[in-house]
Structure formats: C-alpha cells, structure tokens
C-alpha cells in the first residue's frame, strides 16, 4: 500500500478552461486539461462536472437582457447585493445577499423568451439548464459552454479495479437533487454511484443492481465503499450496508465522476482509496464514511 500522486492515479483532460474557487475565496481559472482543486466547501476538493452553457451575456456585471429558453428546468445564480427579476418564460425574483455570496434559483421555464431585469449590484451571473448551479462560466457578447471534465484512472490503477477481489472507498460532496443516475466511478456500468433516488448502488450489467435500500439517500457529504471477491459483493455508506452473492466484473476504461458514456456525477471529490483485496464487511462499513 502506498500514497499515489494525482498523476499516478488519474489521466485528466478537459478541452477548455474552467473556473474554480481558490483558497482565498476568489474565482480563478484553470487552463484546458488542468484539474480544479476547489475550496467552495471550505476544504480542498477535486471538482468534476459535465458540460454546461451560460446563456447570460456579459456576465461579470449583469445588465437587463433577454434569452431564449426551452420548456425545461433552469438555474439562475449570481453574486452581489442586487436583485434579478425574471419574467416571460418564468416569473420570479432572486435577491443577492452579499458581494461574495453566490445565490441561486432553480425554476421550470416554458418555451420562449426569459427576461432578466436587474436592479442593484449583480456580478458573475449565470443562467444554465439543470437543477443546480455549476461552476461560474464567464461570458462576453455570446453564450459560452464549459466542456466536461474527464478523470480517467490510469491503466495501472484501473487494473486494480478490474481484479477479482478489490475494495474501493470514495468520499465526495454532492448536494444536488437530480433524477439521473450519478456514477462516482464507472466504465460502461456503475462500479459505485447513486441511483435516481440517490441511493448508493452498483451495477455491472451481468448481475442485479445492488443498492442500499434507504437511510443515506438524503446525505450530500458521503463516503461510499464497495468490495467484492468470489464469495460475492458488499456496498456500504454511512453505517448502512447491503450485499449479495454476485461477483461483478468491469471491463474497459474506468472513470471517476462519470462513465465512458458521459453519465456524470458532478460534485466535489475528497479521496479515493483502492485495496487489492476484499476487506471484511465490518472494516468496509467503518471506512465508508464522510470525509473528515
């Protein structure tokens, strides 16, 4: 057993720049293909996200404007002490709470024109599709899309995951409500992740889905552990476990925070530990806890 560097474990790509919050609390920009170690939650975490588009123009200092939206869920976010009043495709208002505070409003729009009327100080504004505010995407005279992060396990590390006996524990922070499966670690299937009800789950396509039935589906700060050998498998989170007699098998590239089909688990990742054996159920449950 040894500690590995980020480069030892992860081959990281992102074909474009993206922002993150530094230790100083300010917004910084990471160049293309550089990971983001973000301090939004008060500690250093790896930020991994899917693609997103900021529809707002000239976002650093917002002025009143209109954008075209579909009949879908969107999220407005900004920093400042002003107010953004929405009309047209949705009616509502979001009031800022401070120059450094990011506030957000998620809403269901009808297809058409959404007008954002600004009063007071509104900075770093964003309107994007989805049910949560992703990292800030600066714009000027046109909408801008932030490309997806790709954190692929290196071949040596992926080979550990593809063993007949292995234990994996990951810790992450994902406060977002979503109706989609989120793959904390995946190939074409879910090595570890959260199902549509936010229940910790595993599925390799050849056997049944293994899920923790309840009790942790409302926790955003979570440690998740999986282990298997030829006697079966186990999944644990927050002191709750489930198991069966199926020995999973995973093939191909292994990704953190997504799978190879682009099913994402956006959020902040604290730690991943891989052991080349199946540990006891008791030890797995003890380690599958939120990062501290």
Beta strands, then each sheet from edge to edge (+ up, - down):
strand 1: 10-13
strand 2: 18-21
strand 3: 27-30
strand 4: 36-38
strand 5: 45-48
strand 6: 52-54
strand 7: 65-69
strand 8: 73-80
strand 9: 83-88
strand 10: 92-95
strand 11: 98-108
strand 12: 112-119
strand 13: 122-129
strand 14: 144-146
strand 15: 150-153
strand 16: 166-173
strand 17: 182-186
strand 18: 190-194
strand 19: 200-203
strand 20: 210-211
strand 21: 221-229
strand 22: 232-237
strand 23: 240-244
strand 24: 255-256
strand 25: 267-275
sheet 1: 1+ 15- 24+ 17- 18+ 19- 20+
sheet 2: 2+ 3-
sheet 3: 4+ 5- 25+ 16- 21+ 22- 23+
sheet 4: 6+ 14-
sheet 5: 7+ 12- 9+ 10-
sheet 6: 11+ 8- 13+
end
